[in-house]
Amino acid sequence: MGRIRPLLPPAPRTVLDLGEGSGSNRDHFCNEGDEYVILEVDPDVRFVRENLEKHSYVIGDAHSPVFAPSQFDLILMIEVLEHMRDPFKIFEHCSRWLKPEGKLFIKVPQYWHIHGWPSDYFRYTVYGLRELSRRARLEAVDSWPLGGPCVLMHAMFMINFGRLLELPVLSQLISNPMLLLAKTCDWLFFRDYTRLKNPDTRGWI
């Protein structure tokens, strides 16, 4: 969060979280006094029913003009854009819903397995995100990759062989040290990969 916090709009702020029904992003992006709203397409999802007393929910589809213009200081799309069937429409709506100095925070995979079937449509490069922003008349303020080639290989291992490490003890003994080793190797051998035109990464912020 160290790189993110200076980019966030000043508090108090009105925050819209697209598709994160459990509200797990609230503690990371909200301060006391911020208004936090979750847009969730399915009112019957278990984590919505379990968190109705904690968070404010609007049930609707972000592909539709659910909110009035200039309503939010910050919109979050954290690992949800790949599940949107029309990302151009989503960006258009986010651009309209944001206040003039508002910010859109996005986290997406460049590599990941098919998940949330059947609503898993796209994978994104940083160039794709910038094009989506440009068409929605949004300025790309900053972007960075989620690890280099070694972190990507760790993610591929965990996706395909993670069931072997389902026991918490094995996860602590194997997976966590592997991730630390991958990050160290990226730092040692691929420190300048973010400057490449074709960086190999797990995803983008």
Contact map, one row per residue, 1 for C-alpha under 8 A:
1111100000000000000000000001000000000000000000000000000000000000000000000000000000000000000000000000000000000000000000000000000000000000000000000000000000000000000000000000000000000000000000000000000000000
1111110000000000000000000000000000000000000000000000000000000000000000000000000000000000000000000000000000000000000000000000000000000000000000000000000000000000000000000000000000000000000000000000000000000
1111111000000000000000000000000000000000000000000000000000000000000000000000000000000000000000000000000000000000000000000000000000000000000000000000000000000000000000000000000000000000000000000000000000000
1111111100000000000000000000000000000000000000000000000000000000000000000000000000000000000000000000000000000000000000000000000000000000000000000000000000000000000000000000000000000000000000000000000000000
1111111100000000000000000000000000000000000000000000000000000000000000000000000000000000000000000000000000000000000000000000000000000000000000000000000000000000000000000000000000000000000000000000000000000
0111111100000000000000000000000000000000000000000000000000000000000000000000000000000000000000000000000000000000000000000000000000000000000000000000000000000000000000000000000000000000000000000000000000000
0011111110000000000000000000000000000000000000000000000000000000000000000000000000000000000000000000000000000000000000000000000000000000000000000000000000000000000000000000000000000000000000000000000000000
0001111111000000000000000000000000000000000000000000000000000000000000000100000000000000000000000000001000000000000000000000000000000000000000000000000000000000000000000000000000000000000000000000000000000
0000001111101000000000000000000000000000000000000000000000000000000000001100000000000000000000000000111000000000000000000000000000000000000000000000000000000000000000000000000000000000000000000000000000000
0000000111111000000000000000000000000000000000000000000000000000000000000000000000000000000000000000000000000000000000000000000000000000000000000000000000000000000000000000000000000000000000000000000000000
0000000011111000000000000000001001000000000000000000000000000000000000000000000000000000000000000000000000000000000000000000000000000000000000000000000000000000000000000000000000000000000000000000000000000
0000000001111100000000000000001011100000000000000000000000000000000000000000000000000000000000000000000000000000000000000000000000000000000000000000000000000000000000000000000000000000000000000000000000000
0000000011111110000000000000010011100000000000000000000000000000000000011100000000000000000000000000000000000000000000000000000000000000000000000000000000000000000000000000000000000000000000000000000000000
0000000000011111000000000000000001111000000000000000000000000000000000111100000000000000000000000000000000000000000000000000000000000000000000000000000000000000000000000000000000000000000000000000000000000
0000000000001111100000000000010001111000000000000000000000000000000000011111000000000000000000000000000000000000000000000000000000000000000000000000000000000000000000000000000000000000000000000000000000000
0000000000000111110000000000000000011110000000000000000000000000000000010111000000000000000000000000000000000000000000000000000000000000000000000000000000000000000000000000000000000000000000000000000000000
0000000000000011111100101000000000011110000000000000000000000000000000000011100000000000000000000000000000000000000000000000000000000000000000000000000000000000000000000000000000000000000000000000000000000
0000000000000001111100000000000000000111000000000000000000000100000000000011110100000000000000000000000000000000000000000000000000000000000000000000000000000000000000000000000000000000000000000000000000000
0000000000000000111110000000000000000111100000000000000000000000000000000000100100000000000000000000000000000000000000000000000000000000000000000000000000000000000000000000000000000000000000000000000000000
0000000000000000111111111000000000000111000000000000000000000000000000000000010100000000000000000000000000000000000000000000000000000000000000000000000000000000000000000000000000000000000000000000000000000
0000000000000000001111100000000000000111000010110000000000000000000000000000000000000000000000000000000000000000000000000000000000000000000000000000000000000000000000000000000000000000000000000000000000000
0000000000000000000111110000000000000000000000110010000000000000000000000000000000000000000000000000000000000000000000000000000000000000000000000000000000000000000000000000000000000000000000000000000000000
0000000000000000100111111100000000000100000000000010001000000000000000000000000000000000000000000000000000000000000000000000000000000000000000000000000000000000000000000000000000000000000000000000000000000
0000000000000000000101111110000000000000000000000000000000000000000000000000000000000000000000000000000000000000000000000000000000000000000000000000000000000000000000000000000000000000000000000000000000000
0000000000000000100100111111100000000000000000000000000000000000000000000000000000000000000000000000000000000000000000000000000000000000000000000000000000000000000000000000000000000000000000000000000000000
0000000000000000000000111111110000010000000000000000000000000000000000000000000000000000000000000000000000000000000000000000000000000000000000000000000000000000000000000000000000000000000000000000000000000
0000000000000000000000011111111000000000000000000000000000000000000000000000000000000000000000000000000000000000000000000000000000000000000000000000000000000000000000000000000000000000000000000000000000000
1000000000000000000000001111110000000000000000000000000000000000000000000000000000000000000000000000000000000000000000000000000000000000000000000000000000000000000000000000000000000000000000000000000000000
0000000000000000000000001111111000000000000000000000000000000000000000000000000000000000000000000000000000000000000000000000000000000000000000000000000000000000000000000000000000000000000000000000000000000
0000000000001010000000000111111101010000000000000000000000000000000000000000000000000000000000000000000000000000000000000000000000000000000000000000000000000000000000000000000000000000000000000000000000000
0000000000110000000000000010111111000000000000000000000000000000000000000000000000000000000000000000000000000000000000000000000000000000000000000000000000000000000000000000000000000000000000000000000000000
0000000000000000000000000000011111000000000000000000000000000000000000000000000000000000000000000000000000000000000000000000000000000000000000000000000000000000000000000000000000000000000000000000000000000
0000000000011000000000000000001111100000000000000000000000000000000000000000000000000000000000000000000000000000000000000000000000000000000000000000000000000000000000000000000000000000000000000000000000000
0000000000111110000000000000011111110000000000000000000000000000000000000000000000000000000000000000000000000000000000000000000000000000000000000000000000000000000000000000000000000000000000000000000000000
0000000000011110000000000000000011111000000000000000000000000000000000000000000000000000000000000000000000000000000000000000000000000000000000000000000000000000000000000000000000000000000000000000000000000
0000000000000111100000000100010001111100000000000000001100000000000000000000000000000000000000000000000000000000000000000000000000000000000000000000000000000000000000000000000000000000000000000000000000000
0000000000000111100000000000000000111110000000000000001111000000000000000000000000000000000000000000000000000000000000000000000000000000000000000000000000000000000000000000000000000000000000000000000000000
0000000000000001111110100000000000011111000000000000001111000000000000000000000000000000000000000000000000000000000000000000000000000000000000000000000000000000000000000000000000000000000000000000000000000
0000000000000001111110000000000000001111100000000000000011111100000000000000000000000000000000000000000000000000000000000000000000000000000000000000000000000000000000000000000000000000000000000000000000000
0000000000000000011110000000000000000111111000000000000011111000000000000000000000000000000000000000000000000000000000000000000000000000000000000000000000000000000000000000000000000000000000000000000000000
0000000000000000001000000000000000000011111000000000000000111000000000000000000000000000000000000000000000000000000000000000000000000000000000000000000000000000000000000000000000000000000000000000000000000
0000000000000000000000000000000000000001111110000000000000110000000000000000000000000000000000000000000000000000000000000000000000000000000000000000000000000000000000000000000000000000000000000000000000000
0000000000000000000000000000000000000001111110011000000000100000000000000000000000000000000000000000000000000000000000000000000000000000000000000000000000000000000000000000000000000000000000000000000000000
0000000000000000000000000000000000000000011111011000000000000000000000000000000000000000000000000000000000000000000000000000000000000000000000000000000000000000000000000000000000000000000000000000000000000
0000000000000000000010000000000000000000011111111000000000000000000000000000000000000000000000000000000000000000000000000000000000000000000000000000000000000000000000000000000000000000000000000000000000000
0000000000000000000000000000000000000000000111111100000000000000000000000000000000000000000000000000000000000000000000000000000000000000000000000000000000000000000000000000000000000000000000000000000000000
0000000000000000000011000000000000000000000011111110000000000000000000000000000000000000000000000000000000000000000000000000000000000000000000000000000000000000000000000000000000000000000000000000000000000
0000000000000000000011000000000000000000001111111111000000000000000000000000000000000000000000000000000000000000000000000000000000000000000000000000000000000000000000000000000000000000000000000000000000000
0000000000000000000000000000000000000000001111111111000000000000000000000000000000000000000000000000000000000000000000000000000000000000000000000000000000000000000000000000000000000000000000000000000000000
0000000000000000000000000000000000000000000001111111100000000000000000000000000000000000000000000000000000000000000000000000000000000000000000000000000000000000000000000000000000000000000000000000000000000
0000000000000000000001100000000000000000000000111111111000000000000000000000000000000000000000000000000000000000000000000000000000000000000000000000000000000000000000000000000000000000000000000000000000000
0000000000000000000000000000000000000000000000011111111110000000000000000000000000000000000000000000000000000000000000000000000000000000000000000000000000000000000000000000000000000000000000000000000000000
0000000000000000000000000000000000000000000000000111111100000000000000000000000000000000000000000000000000000000000000000000000000000000000000000000000000000000000000000000000000000000000000000000000000000
0000000000000000000000000000000000000000000000000011111100000000000000000000000000000000000000000000000000000000000000000000000000000000000000000000000000000000000000000000000000000000000000000000000000000
0000000000000000000000100000000000011100000000000011111110000000000000000000000000000000000000000000000000000000000000000000000000000000000000000000000000000000000000000000000000000000000000000000000000000
0000000000000000000000000000000000011100000000000001111111000000000000000000000000000000000000000000000000000000000000000000000000000000000000000000000000000000000000000000000000000000000000000000000000000
0000000000000000000000000000000000001111000000000001001111100000000000000000000000000000000000000000000000000000000000000000000000000000000000000000000000000000000000000000000000000000000000000000000000000
0000000000000000000000000000000000001111000000000000000111110000000000000000000000000000000000000000000000000000000000000000000000000000000000000000000000000000000000000000000000000000000000000000000000000
0000000000000000000000000000000000000011111000000000000011111000000000000000000000000000000000000000000000000000000000000000000000000000000000000000000000000000000000000000000000000000000000000000000000000
0000000000000000000000000000000000000011110000000000000001111101010000000000000000000000000000000000000000000000000000000000000000000000000000000000000000000000000000000000000000000000000000000000000000000
0000000000000000000000000000000000000011100000000000000000111111010000000000000000000000000000000000000000000000000000000000000000000000000000000000000000000000000000000000000000000000000000000000000000000
0000000000000000010000000000000000000010000000000000000000011111110000000000000000000000010010000000000000000000000000000000000000000000000000000000000000000000000000000000000000000000000000000000000000000
0000000000000000000000000000000000000000000000000000000000001111100000000000000000000100110010000000000000000000000000000000000000000000000000000000000000000000000000000000000000000000000000000000000000000
0000000000000000000000000000000000000000000000000000000000011111110000000000000000000000000010000000000000000000000000000000000000000000000000000000000000000000000000000000000000000000000000000000000000000
0000000000000000000000000000000000000000000000000000000000000111111100000000000000000000000010000000000000000000000000000000000000000000000000000000000000000000000000000000000000000000000000000000000000000
0000000000000000000000000000000000000000000000000000000000011101111100000000000000000000000000000000000000000000000000000000000000000000000000000000000000000000000000000000000000000000000000000000000000000
0000000000000000000000000000000000000000000000000000000000000000111110100000000000000000000000001000000000000000000000000000000000000000000000000000000000000000000000000000000000000000000000000000000000000
0000000000000000000000000000000000000000000000000000000000000000111111100000000000000000000000011000000000000000000000000000000000000000000000000000000000000000000000000000000000000000000000000000000000000
0000000000000000000000000000000000000000000000000000000000000000001111100000000000000000000000011110000000000000000000000000000000000000000000000000000000000000000000000000000000000000000000000000000000000
0000000000000000000000000000000000000000000000000000000000000000000111110000000000000000000000011111000000000000000000000000000000000000000000000000000000000000000000000000000000000000000000000000000000000
0000000000000100000000000000000000000000000000000000000000000000001111111000000000000000000000001110000000000000000000000000000000000000000000000000000000000000000000000000000000000000000000000000000000000
0000000000001111000000000000000000000000000000000000000000000000000001111110000000000000000000001110010000000000000000000000000000000000000000000000000000000000000000000000000000000000000000000000000000000
0000000010001110000000000000000000000000000000000000000000000000000000111110000000000000000000000110111000000000000000000000000000000000000000000000000000000000000000000000000000000000000000000000000000000
0000000110001111000000000000000000000000000000000000000000000000000000011111000000000000000000000100011110000000000000000000000000000000000000000000000000000000000000000000000000000000000000000000000000000
0000000000000011110000000000000000000000000000000000000000000000000000011111100000000000000001000100001110000000000000000000000000000000000000000000000000000000000000000000000000000000000000000000000000000
0000000000000011110000000000000000000000000000000000000000000000000000000111110000000000000000000000000111000000000000000000000000000000000000000000000000000000000000000000000000000000000000000000000000000
0000000000000000111000000000000000000000000000000000000000000000000000000011111110000000000000000000000111100000000000000000000000000000000000000000000000000000000000000000000000000000000000000000000000000
0000000000000000010100000000000000000000000000000000000000000000000000000001111110000000000000000000000011110000000000000000000000000000000000000000000000000000000000000000000000000000000000000000000000000
0000000000000000000000000000000000000000000000000000000000000000000000000000111111000000000000000000000001111000000000000000000000000000000000000000000000000000000000000000000000000000000000000000000000000
0000000000000000011100000000000000000000000000000000000000000000000000000000111111110000000000000000000000110000000000000000000000000000000000000000000000000000000000000000000000000000000000000000000000000
0000000000000000000000000000000000000000000000000000000000000000000000000000111111110010000000000000000000010000000000000100000000000000000000000000000000000000000000000000000000000000000000000000000000000
0000000000000000000000000000000000000000000000000000000000000000000000000000001111111000000000000000000000011000000000011111000000000000000000000000000000000000000000000000000000000000000000000000000000000
0000000000000000000000000000000000000000000000000000000000000000000000000000000111111000000000000000000000000000000100111100000000000000000000000000000000000000000000000000000000000000000000000000000000000
0000000000000000000000000000000000000000000000000000000000000000000000000000000111111110010000000000000000000000000000111000000000000000000000000000000000000000000000000000000000000000000000000000000000000
0000000000000000000000000000000000000000000000000000000000000000000000000000000001111110000000000000000000000000000000101000000000000000000000000000000000000000000000000000000000000000000000000000000000000
0000000000000000000000000000000000000000000000000000000000000010000000000000000000011111110000000000000000000000000000000000000000000000000000000000000000000000000000000000000000000000000000000000000000000
0000000000000000000000000000000000000000000000000000000000000000000000000000000010011111111000000000000000000000000000000000000000010000000000000000000000000000000000000000000000000000000000000000000000000
0000000000000000000000000000000000000000000000000000000000000000000000000000000000000111111100000000000000000000000000000000000000010011000000000000000000000000000000000000000000000000000000000000000000000
0000000000000000000000000000000000000000000000000000000000000010000000000000000000000111111110000000000000000000000000000000000000000000000000000000000000000000000000000000000000000000000000000000000000000
0000000000000000000000000000000000000000000000000000000000000110000000000000000000010111111111000000000000000000000000000000000000000000000000000000000000000000000000000000000000000000000000000000000000000
0000000000000000000000000000000000000000000000000000000000000000000000000000000000000011111111100000000000000000000000000000000000011001000000000000000000000000000000000000000000000000000000000000000000000
0000000000000000000000000000000000000000000000000000000000000000000000000000000000000001111111110000000000000000000000000000000000000011000000000000000000000000000000000000000000000000000000000000000000000
0000000000000000000000000000000000000000000000000000000000000111100000000000000000000000111111111000000000000000000000000000000000000000000000000000000000000000000000000000000000000000000000000000000000000
0000000000000000000000000000000000000000000000000000000000000000000000000010000000000000011111111100000100000000000000000000000000000000000000000000000000000000000000000000000000000000000000000000000000000
0000000000000000000000000000000000000000000000000000000000000000000000000000000000000000001111111100000000000000000000000000000000000001110000000000000000000000000000000000000000000000000000000000000000000
0000000000000000000000000000000000000000000000000000000000000000000111000000000000000000000111111110000000000000000000000000000000000000000000000000000000000000000000000000000000000000000000000000000000000
0000000000000000000000000000000000000000000000000000000000000000001111110000000000000000000011111110000000000000000000000000000000000000000000000000000000000000000000000000000000000000000000000000000000000
0000000000000000000000000000000000000000000000000000000000000000000011111110000000000000000001111111111100000000000000000000000000000000000000000000000000000000000000000000000000000000000000000000000000000
0000000000000000000000000000000000000000000000000000000000000000000011111000000000000000000000011111110000000000000000000000000000000000000000000000000000000000000000000000000000000000000000000000000000000
0000000000000000000000000000000000000000000000000000000000000000000001000000000000000000000000000111110000000000000000000000000000000000000000000000000000000000000000000000000000000000000000000000000000000
0000000010000000000000000000000000000000000000000000000000000000000000001000000000000000000000000111111000000000000000000000000000000000000000000000000000000000000000000000000000000000000000000000000000000
0000000010000000000000000000000000000000000000000000000000000000000000011100000000000000000000000111111100000000000000000000000000000000000000000000000000000000000000000000000000000000000000000000000000000
0000000110000000000000000000000000000000000000000000000000000000000000001110000000000000000000000100111110000000000000000000000000000000000000000000000000000000000000000000000000000000000000000000000000000
0000000000000000000000000000000000000000000000000000000000000000000000000111100000000000000001000100011111000000000000000000000000000000000000000000000000000000000000000000000000000000000000000000000000000
0000000000000000000000000000000000000000000000000000000000000000000000000111110000000000000000000000001111100000000000000000000000000000000000000000000000000000000000000000000000000000000000000000000000001
0000000000000000000000000000000000000000000000000000000000000000000000000001111000000000000000000000000111110000000000000000000000000000000000000000000000000000000000000000000000000000000000000000000000011
0000000000000000000000000000000000000000000000000000000000000000000000000000111100000000000000000000000011111000000000000000000000000000000000000000000000000000000000000000000000000000000000000000000000111
0000000000000000000000000000000000000000000000000000000000000000000000000000011111000000000000000000000001111100000000000011000000000000000000000000000000000000000000000000000000000000000000000000000000111
0000000000000000000000000000000000000000000000000000000000000000000000000000001001000000000000000000000000111111000000000011000000000000000000000000000000000000000000000000000000000000000000000000000001110
0000000000000000000000000000000000000000000000000000000000000000000000000000000000000000000000000000000000011111000000000011100000000000000000000000000000000000000000000000000000000000000000000000000011110
0000000000000000000000000000000000000000000000000000000000000000000000000000000000000000000000000000000000001111100000000010000000000000000000000000000100000000000000000000000000000000000000000000000011100
0000000000000000000000000000000000000000000000000000000000000000000000000000000000000000000000000000000000001111110000000010000000000000000000000000000000010010000000000000000000000000000000000000000001000
0000000000000000000000000000000000000000000000000000000000000000000000000000000000000000000000000000000000000011111000000000000000000000000000000000000000000010000000000000000000000000000000000000000000000
0000000000000000000000000000000000000000000000000000000000000000000000000000000000000000000000000000000000000001111110010000000000000000000000000000000000000000000000000000000000000000000000000000000000000
0000000000000000000000000000000000000000000000000000000000000000000000000000000000000000000000000000000000000000111111110000000000000000000000000000000000000000000000000000000000000000000000000000000000000
0000000000000000000000000000000000000000000000000000000000000000000000000000000000100000000000000000000000000000011111110000000000000000000000000000000000000000000000000000000000000000000000000000000000000
0000000000000000000000000000000000000000000000000000000000000000000000000000000000000000000000000000000000000000011111110000000000000000000000000000000000000000000000000000000000000000000000000000000000000
0000000000000000000000000000000000000000000000000000000000000000000000000000000000000000000000000000000000000000001111110000000000000000000000000000000000000000000000000000000000000000000000000000000000000
0000000000000000000000000000000000000000000000000000000000000000000000000000000000111000000000000000000000000000001111111000000000000000000000000000000000000000000000000000000000000000000000000000000000000
0000000000000000000000000000000000000000000000000000000000000000000000000000000001110000000000000000000000000000011111111100000000000000000000000000000000000000000000000000000000000000000000000000000000000
0000000000000000000000000000000000000000000000000000000000000000000000000000000001111000000000000000000000000000000000111110000000000000000000000000000000000000000000000000000000000000000000000000000000000
0000000000000000000000000000000000000000000000000000000000000000000000000000000011100000000000000000000000000000000000011111000000000000000000000000000000000000000000000000000000000000000000000000000000000
0000000000000000000000000000000000000000000000000000000000000000000000000000000001000000000000000000000000011111000000001111100000000000000000000000000000000000000000000000000000000000000000000000000000000
0000000000000000000000000000000000000000000000000000000000000000000000000000000001000000000000000000000000011100000000000111111110000000000000000000000000000000000000000000000000000000000000000000000000110
0000000000000000000000000000000000000000000000000000000000000000000000000000000000000000000000000000000000000100000000000011111110000000000000000000000000000000000000000000000000000000000000000000000000110
0000000000000000000000000000000000000000000000000000000000000000000000000000000000000000000000000000000000000000000000000001111111000000000000100000000000000000000000000000000000000000000000000000000000010
0000000000000000000000000000000000000000000000000000000000000000000000000000000000000000000000000000000000000000000000000001111111100000000000000000000000000000000000000000000000000000000000000000000000000
0000000000000000000000000000000000000000000000000000000000000000000000000000000000000000000000000000000000000000000000000001111111110000000000000000000000000000000000000000000000000000000000000000000000000
0000000000000000000000000000000000000000000000000000000000000000000000000000000000000000000000000000000000000000000000000001111111111000000000000000000000000000000000000000000000000000000000000000000000000
0000000000000000000000000000000000000000000000000000000000000000000000000000000000000000000000000000000000000000000000000000011111111100000100000000000000000000000000000000000000000000000000000000000000000
0000000000000000000000000000000000000000000000000000000000000000000000000000000000000000000000000000000000000000000000000000001111111110000000000000000000000000000000000000000000000000000000000000000000000
0000000000000000000000000000000000000000000000000000000000000000000000000000000000000011001000000000000000000000000000000000000111111111000000000000000000000000000000000000000000000000000000000000000000000
0000000000000000000000000000000000000000000000000000000000000000000000000000000000000000001000000000000000000000000000000000000011111111111100000000000000000000000000000000000000000000000000000000000000000
0000000000000000000000000000000000000000000000000000000000000000000000000000000000000000000000000000000000000000000000000000000001111111111100000000000000000000000000000000000000000000000000000000000000000
0000000000000000000000000000000000000000000000000000000000000000000000000000000000000001000100000000000000000000000000000000000000111111110000000000000000000000000000000000000000000000000000000000000000000
0000000000000000000000000000000000000000000000000000000000000000000000000000000000000001001100100000000000000000000000000000000000011111110000000000000000000000000000000000000000000000000000000000000000000
0000000000000000000000000000000000000000000000000000000000000000000000000000000000000000000000100000000000000000000000000000000000001111111000000000000000000000000000000000000000000000000000000000000000000
0000000000000000000000000000000000000000000000000000000000000000000000000000000000000000000000100000000000000000000000000000000000001111111100000000000000000000000000000000000000000000000000000000000000000
0000000000000000000000000000000000000000000000000000000000000000000000000000000000000000000000000000000000000000000000000000000000001100111110000000000000000000000000000000000000000000000000000000000000000
0000000000000000000000000000000000000000000000000000000000000000000000000000000000000000000000000000000000000000000000000000000001001100011111100000000000000000000000000000000000000000000000000000000000000
0000000000000000000000000000000000000000000000000000000000000000000000000000000000000000000000000000000000000000000000000000000000000000001111100000000000000000000000000000000000000000000000000000000000000
0000000000000000000000000000000000000000000000000000000000000000000000000000000000000000000000000000000000000000000000000000000000000000000111110000000000000000000000000000000000000000000000000000000000000
0000000000000000000000000000000000000000000000000000000000000000000000000000000000000000000000000000000000000000000000000000010000000000000111111000000000000000000000000000000000000000000000000000000000011
0000000000000000000000000000000000000000000000000000000000000000000000000000000000000000000000000000000000000000000000000000000000000000000001111100000000000000000000000000000000000000000000000100000000011
0000000000000000000000000000000000000000000000000000000000000000000000000000000000000000000000000000000000000000000000000000000000000000000000111111000000000000000000000000000000000000000000000100000011111
0000000000000000000000000000000000000000000000000000000000000000000000000000000000000000000000000000000000000000000000000000000000000000000000011111000000000000000000000000000000000000000000000000000011111
0000000000000000000000000000000000000000000000000000000000000000000000000000000000000000000000000000000000000000000000000000000000000000000000001111111100000000000000000000000000000010010000000000000011100
0000000000000000000000000000000000000000000000000000000000000000000000000000000000000000000000000000000000000000000000000000000000000000000000001111111100000000000000000000000000000010010001001000001111000
0000000000000000000000000000000000000000000000000000000000000000000000000000000000000000000000000000000000000000000000000000000000000000000000000011111110000000000000000000000000000000010001000000000111000
0000000000000000000000000000000000000000000000000000000000000000000000000000000000000000000000000000000000000000000000000000000000000000000000000011111111000000000000000000000000000110110000000000000000000
0000000000000000000000000000000000000000000000000000000000000000000000000000000000000000000000000000000000000000000000000000000000000000000000000011111111100000000000000000000000100110010000000000000011000
0000000000000000000000000000000000000000000000000000000000000000000000000000000000000000000000000000000000000010000000000000000000000000000000000011111111110000000000000000000000000000000000000000000111000
0000000000000000000000000000000000000000000000000000000000000000000000000000000000000000000000000000000000000000000000000000000000000000000000000000111111111000000000000000000000000000000000000000000000000
0000000000000000000000000000000000000000000000000000000000000000000000000000000000000000000000000000000000000000000000000000000000000000000000000000011111111100000000000000000001100100000000000000000000000
0000000000000000000000000000000000000000000000000000000000000000000000000000000000000000000000000000000000000000000000000000000000000000000000000000001111111110000000000000000000000000000000000000000001000
0000000000000000000000000000000000000000000000000000000000000000000000000000000000000000000000000000000000000001000000000000000000000000000000000000000111111111000000000000000000000000000000000000000000000
0000000000000000000000000000000000000000000000000000000000000000000000000000000000000000000000000000000000000000000000000000000000000000000000000000000011111111110000000000000000000000000000000000000000000
0000000000000000000000000000000000000000000000000000000000000000000000000000000000000000000000000000000000000000000000000000000000000000000000000000000001111111110000000000001000000000000000000000000000000
0000000000000000000000000000000000000000000000000000000000000000000000000000000000000000000000000000000000000001100000000000000000000000000000000000000000111111110000000000000000000000000000000000000000000
0000000000000000000000000000000000000000000000000000000000000000000000000000000000000000000000000000000000000000000000000000000000000000000000000000000000011111111000000000000000000000000000000000000000000
0000000000000000000000000000000000000000000000000000000000000000000000000000000000000000000000000000000000000000000000000000000000000000000000000000000000001111111110000000000000000000000000000000000000000
0000000000000000000000000000000000000000000000000000000000000000000000000000000000000000000000000000000000000000000000000000000000000000000000000000000000001111111111000000000000000000000000000000000000000
0000000000000000000000000000000000000000000000000000000000000000000000000000000000000000000000000000000000000000000000000000000000000000000000000000000000000001111111000000000000000000000000000000000000000
0000000000000000000000000000000000000000000000000000000000000000000000000000000000000000000000000000000000000000000000000000000000000000000000000000000000000000111111100000000000000000000000000000000000000
0000000000000000000000000000000000000000000000000000000000000000000000000000000000000000000000000000000000000000000000000000000000000000000000000000000000000000111111110110011000000000000000000000000000000
0000000000000000000000000000000000000000000000000000000000000000000000000000000000000000000000000000000000000000000000000000000000000000000000000000000000000000011111110110000000000000000000000000000000000
0000000000000000000000000000000000000000000000000000000000000000000000000000000000000000000000000000000000000000000000000000000000000000000000000000000000000000000111111110000000000000000000000000000000000
0000000000000000000000000000000000000000000000000000000000000000000000000000000000000000000000000000000000000000000000000000000000000000000000000000000000000000000011111111000000000000000000000000000000000
0000000000000000000000000000000000000000000000000000000000000000000000000000000000000000000000000000000000000000000000000000000000000000000000000000000000000000000000111111100000000000000000000000000000000
0000000000000000000000000000000000000000000000000000000000000000000000000000000000000000000000000000000000000000000000000000000000000000000000000000000000000000000011111111111000000000000000000000000000000
0000000000000000000000000000000000000000000000000000000000000000000000000000000000000000000000000000000000000000000000000000000000000000000000000000000000000000000011111111111100000000000000000000000000000
0000000000000000000000000000000000000000000000000000000000000000000000000000000000000000000000000000000000000000000000000000000000000000000000000000000000000000000000011111111110000000000000000000000000000
0000000000000000000000000000000000000000000000000000000000000000000000000000000000000000000000000000000000000000000000000000000000000000000000000000000000000000000000001111111110000000000000000000000000000
0000000000000000000000000000000000000000000000000000000000000000000000000000000000000000000000000000000000000000000000000000000000000000000000000000000000000000000010000111111111000000000000000000000000000
0000000000000000000000000000000000000000000000000000000000000000000000000000000000000000000000000000000000000000000000000000000000000000000000000000000000000100000010000111111111100000000000000000000000000
0000000000000000000000000000000000000000000000000000000000000000000000000000000000000000000000000000000000000000000000000000000000000000000000000000000000000000000000000011111111110000000000000000000000000
0000000000000000000000000000000000000000000000000000000000000000000000000000000000000000000000000000000000000000000000000000000000000000000000000000000000000000000000000001111111111000000000000000000000000
0000000000000000000000000000000000000000000000000000000000000000000000000000000000000000000000000000000000000000000000000000000000000000000000000000000001000000000000000000011111111100000000000000000000000
0000000000000000000000000000000000000000000000000000000000000000000000000000000000000000000000000000000000000000000000000000000000000000000000000000001001000000000000000000001111111110000000000000000000000
0000000000000000000000000000000000000000000000000000000000000000000000000000000000000000000000000000000000000000000000000000000000000000000000000000000000000000000000000000000111111111000000000000000000000
0000000000000000000000000000000000000000000000000000000000000000000000000000000000000000000000000000000000000000000000000000000000000000000000000000000000000000000000000000000011111111100000000000000000000
0000000000000000000000000000000000000000000000000000000000000000000000000000000000000000000000000000000000000000000000000000000000000000000000000000011001000000000000000000000001111111110000000000000000000
0000000000000000000000000000000000000000000000000000000000000000000000000000000000000000000000000000000000000000000000000000000000000000000000000011011000000000000000000000000000111111111000000000000000000
0000000000000000000000000000000000000000000000000000000000000000000000000000000000000000000000000000000000000000000000000000000000000000000000000000000000000000000000000000000000011111111100000000000000000
0000000000000000000000000000000000000000000000000000000000000000000000000000000000000000000000000000000000000000000000000000000000000000000000000000010000000000000000000000000000001111111111000000000000000
0000000000000000000000000000000000000000000000000000000000000000000000000000000000000000000000000000000000000000000000000000000000000000000000000011111000000000000000000000000000000111111111100000000000000
0000000000000000000000000000000000000000000000000000000000000000000000000000000000000000000000000000000000000000000000000000000000000000000000000000000000000000000000000000000000000011111111100000000000000
0000000000000000000000000000000000000000000000000000000000000000000000000000000000000000000000000000000000000000000000000000000000000000000000000000000000000000000000000000000000000001111111100000000000000
0000000000000000000000000000000000000000000000000000000000000000000000000000000000000000000000000000000000000000000000000000000000000000000000000000000000000000000000000000000000000000111111100000000000000
0000000000000000000000000000000000000000000000000000000000000000000000000000000000000000000000000000000000000000000000000000000000000000000000000001100000000000000000000000000000000000111111111000000000000
0000000000000000000000000000000000000000000000000000000000000000000000000000000000000000000000000000000000000000000000000000000000000000000000000000000000000000000000000000000000000000011111111100000000000
0000000000000000000000000000000000000000000000000000000000000000000000000000000000000000000000000000000000000000000000000000000000000000000000000000000000000000000000000000000000000000000001111111000000000
0000000000000000000000000000000000000000000000000000000000000000000000000000000000000000000000000000000000000000000000000000000000000000000000000001000000000000000000000000000000000000000001111111001100000
0000000000000000000000000000000000000000000000000000000000000000000000000000000000000000000000000000000000000000000000000000000000000000000000011000000000000000000000000000000000000000000000111111001000000
0000000000000000000000000000000000000000000000000000000000000000000000000000000000000000000000000000000000000000000000000000000000000000000000000000000000000000000000000000000000000000000000011111101000000
0000000000000000000000000000000000000000000000000000000000000000000000000000000000000000000000000000000000000000000000000000000000000000000000000000000000000000000000000000000000000000000000011111111000000
0000000000000000000000000000000000000000000000000000000000000000000000000000000000000000000000000000000000000000000000000000000000000000000000000000000000000000000000000000000000000000000000000011111000000
0000000000000000000000000000000000000000000000000000000000000000000000000000000000000000000000000000000000000000000000000000000000000000000000000000000000000000000000000000000000000000000000000001111100000
0000000000000000000000000000000000000000000000000000000000000000000000000000000000000000000000000000000000000000000000000000000000000000000000000001000000000000000000000000000000000000000000001111111110000
0000000000000000000000000000000000000000000000000000000000000000000000000000000000000000000000000000000000000000000000000000000000000000000000000001100100000000000000000000000000000000000000001000011111000
0000000000000000000000000000000000000000000000000000000000000000000000000000000000000000000000000000000000000110000000000000000000000000000000001111101100000000000000000000000000000000000000000000001111110
0000000000000000000000000000000000000000000000000000000000000000000000000000000000000000000000000000000000001111000000000000000000000000000000001111101100100000000000000000000000000000000000000000000111110
0000000000000000000000000000000000000000000000000000000000000000000000000000000000000000000000000000000000111110000000000001100000000000000000001110000000000000000000000000000000000000000000000000000011111
0000000000000000000000000000000000000000000000000000000000000000000000000000000000000000000000000000000001111100000000000001110000000000000000111100000000000000000000000000000000000000000000000000000011111
0000000000000000000000000000000000000000000000000000000000000000000000000000000000000000000000000000000011110000000000000000000000000000000000111100000000000000000000000000000000000000000000000000000000111
